[in-house]
């Protein structure tokens, strides 16, 4: 059983999370190991330095497997992020042969046609999500298999992004000695872990507050209807604290995490935190209320952009379940009240909804782990992700990446294969 495992890695802007697990007979998930390490080489969710990310991933796997080398992780489910992810709709018309019944092969044919949709140069389709079917122009049906008629219309949601997002992820994993089984966009992975089927049916928007970006995914009648990403996250809040309080960036991050709050009105007026002076400078005293107002100003700007994305989806009047907040930024004290005030919508904090089996594992039910749990859940349903049969493959590196770094990586692979 120890070799019959899956592994997922969430490569974030500030931190990278690895999780290893398997499914037990009851259907619940047993988390065997996990790790969190600082990320290097990523900005706003996009890989800038392949070598740095390779080191980060290798560090995360080594840390997670330090207590049990028998896990032998070689294959990974991994995320992809970036502010240029977007979605669009594709409608496909399919003529049904007279007297024939729609079957699985027909549905697969329509799906493949949607996947072959032409997109802008240097972009690719990451996911194709079914929206609805209509038979002979009649009202929407969920499953047309077994039906008959003259024609079938299918609507798909295409999740699109720059192709080099995935290429850089795959290059990084291969440089670290791992195989990428599948690459999942952040909003899709997080939704898999934190949303219920009832919420997706009623209408819900998932807001994933990351360090480098914030992503929005809208669901209605159990289908993904819209994806949007804004280039603002927890890091801009940290930078505002740094500038507003004239302190170091690491001090600002520590202040935000330990003492920050999302609404200045409710912060205590009589509490302060002292920042030690450096190189002979006097210590600084920063009030909790001043800190909260700095944070609130930036969060209001972020959620104005998020609300614009929700309006852009066209489903703002159909989101009966409101907003689910997840990601590291959702842990900030009072953020649910701020979002409720800014949007007028119902709010809940999105902890991963997973069938964990013991109290130690339940400590991982934290919004910070939403994306990696979603990746793990998807991996558990994909036989290719099992780490009991190792198959290595070499990726084709696009010509535009043939630079000094890639040359060094190619040399490393050749030496490795020669051993």
C-alpha positions, -999 to +999 in steps of 0.1 A: +000+000+000+028+024+007+038+024-030+002+027-041+001+064-033-005+097-051+013+130-046+003+166-052+023+198-052+009+233-050+035+257-063+026+291-048+041+325-050+054+324-014+052+288-004+051+254-020+030+226-004+034+189-010+008+163+001+011+125-002-018+102+004-040+073-006-076+063-004-086+036+022-115+011+019-141+035+034-134+060+007-118+084+030-084+100+024-054+091+045-027+118+043+006+100+047+029+130+047+029+167+039+054+196+038+055+234+034+086+251+021+094+286+009+091+291-029+118+307-050+116+316-086+079+324-088+061+358-091+024+363-091+019+326-096+041+324-127+074+306-128+103+329-137+133+307-129+130+270-138+161+260-118+148+277-086+114+260-088+131+227-095+150+231-062+118+242-044+098+211-055+127+188-047+130+203-013+092+199-007+092+162-017+124+155+003+109+171+034+076+153+030+093+119+026+121+124+052+105+100+077+096+073+051+118+068+021+096+039+008+071+063-006+094+067-037+074+096-052+082+102-089+048+113-104+030+145-094-003+162-098+005+199-098-012+233-101-007+261-126-015+298-119-011+332-134-031+364-140-036+356-177-059+326-171-094+332-185-124+313-198-146+314-228-177+296-242-179+272-271-211+260-287-211+228-309-238+216-331-240+178-337-264+162-363-278+128-352-282+102-378-319+093-385-331+067-360-298+066-341-294+069-303-269+093-288-241+073-272-208+078-253-188+079-285-209+108-298-203+128-266-166+121-267-165+133-303-182+165-294-159+170-264-128+164-286-141+190-311-144+215-282-108+207-272-096+214-307-110+250-306-085+274-320-072+299-295-048+328-296-012+320-306+010+310-276-022+301-256-036+266-249-068+251-235-062+237-200-097+224-193-129+218-212-160+218-189-195+208-200-222+234-194-253+220-209-269+200-238-300+208-259-318+182-280-337+195-310-337+230-295-356+219-264-348+228-228-314+219-213-307+183-204-279+170-183-272+137-199-282+131-236-269+095-238-298+072-247-318+101-263-327+104-300-336+133-322-323+153-352-296+173-336-277+180-303-263+213-292-235+213-266-221+242-247-186+240-231-166+263-209-130+265-221-103+274-195-075+291-214-040+304-205-005+309-219+010+276-230+043+285-214+027+283-179+024+246-183+057+242-201+076+259-173+059+238-147+068+206-166+104+217-172+107+224-134+094+190-124+116+172-149+146+192-137+138+181-102+135+144-113+097+141-113+071+134-139+041+157-143+009+136-146-015+165-150-015+202-146-047+218-130-054+255-129-057+269-094-094+278-093-105+244-106-083+225-080-094+247-051-131+243-060-127+205-060-117+206-023-139+232-007-172+235-026-202+212-020-224+200-048-253+218-032-234+251-034-225+245-071-261+238-079-275+268-061-249+292-074-216+301-057-184+320-063-151+307-049-125+334-042-090+320-036-069+346-020-033+337-027+000+356-021+006+367-057-029+366-073-065+362-063-087+339-085-125+337-089-145+308-101-183+309-106-205+278-105-242+276-112-264+245-118-233+223-110-213+237-139-183+261-140-195+293-156-166+318-153-130+320-142-111+352-135-077+361-120-066+395-107-029+403-101-033+412-065-030+391-034-016+390+001+018+403-010+005+437-020-011+440+015+023+432+030+040+458+008+015+484+019+023+477+055+060+479+048+056+513+031+030+526+056+050+517+087+085+522+072+096+487+082+113+457+065+092+435+043+097+404+066+086+425+095+055+436+076+046+400+067+050+390+104+028+419+115+001+410+090+000+373+100+003+378+138-016+410+145-034+420+113-072+424+109-094+433+079-115+461+095-100+490+113-132+500+129-131+469+151-094+469+159-085+478+196-073+513+200-052+507+231-030+479+217+003+484+200+032+462+188+068+472+191+092+466+161+128+464+172+151+491+158+180+481+135+215+494+135+209+518+163+175+531+152+148+535+178+121+508+181+088+516+164+054+513+180+026+505+156-010+504+168-033+476+159-059+500+146-035+518+122-023+484+110-059+472+104-068+504+084-038+499+061-049+463+055-085+473+050-077+499+024-060+474+001-085+446+007-113+469-003-095+476-036-089+438-041-126+430-035-138+458-058-118+440-086-133+406-075-168+420-075-163+433-110-153+398-121-184+384-105-206+409-124-187+401-156-197+365-152-233+374-158-244+352-128-244+377-100-281+374-095-280+336-094-254+330-067-277+318-039-249+303-019-229+335-020-191+336-017-167+310-003-133+324+007-103+302+007-065+304+004-040+318+028-055+353+027-089+341+040-074+335+074-071+372+082-093+382+112-125+399+102-122+393+065-156+377+061-173+407+076-154+430+053-164+410+022-200+408+034-200+446+038-184+453+004-205+428-017-238+423+003-234+386-003-234+356+021-199+345+031-182+314+045-146+305+049-137+275+027-118+248+046-111+217+026-141+192+027-122+159+028-129+126+046-098+127+068-095+098+093-078+111+124-074+142+146-038+148+134-049+149+098-079+172+106-054+199+116-048+202+078-085+213+073-073+249+067-079+272+037-042+273+031-044+237+019-074+241-004-055+238-037-032+209-027-062+190-013-081+195-046-051+183-065-048+152-042-085+144-047-082+146-085-050+124-084-068+098-063-093+093-092-065+090-118-047+057-121-019+074-140-010+093-108-002+061-088+034+059-077+036+021-081+046+022-117+072+047-127+074+058-163+097+086-172+092+107-203+112+135-219+094+167-227+098+187-259+113+220-249+101+249-271+128+267-291+122+300-272+134+283-240+167+272-255+189+294-234+218+289-210+196+275-183+180+249-206+214+239-219+226+232-184+194+213-177+199+192-209+234+184-199+222+173-165+197+149-180+224+134-203+247+129-174+220+114-153+210+089-180+246+078-185+249+067-148 
